[in-house]
Amino acid sequence: MKEKDLMDSIENEEWVEIENFEEEKLKYEAYAAATLKDEQINIRIPGRDLEELKRKAIEEGLTYQALISSILHKFISGKLVEAK
């Protein structure tokens, strides 16, 4: 897109503000992190935990594998915090 086209689209109010920008940003960062296919692992977890992960993943619009990857990434990077 040329600079003039971009300016025209802004002036014509074709752009909208993203509600909950920080939340959306984190969600898409999780998507990006989940697409890095460096290594594959197999783990065993209780069926109840897997079902709960799948339920939460659906709420977040993710696959359960992407949710697990996101949780592990947050833990490793020190960004996983306990709910109060």
Buried (B, 14 or more C-beta within 10 A) or exposed (E): EEEEEEEEEEEEEEEEEEEEEEEEEBBEEBBEBBEEEEEEEEEEEEEEEBEEBBEEBEEBEBBBEBBBBBBEBBEEEEEEEEEE
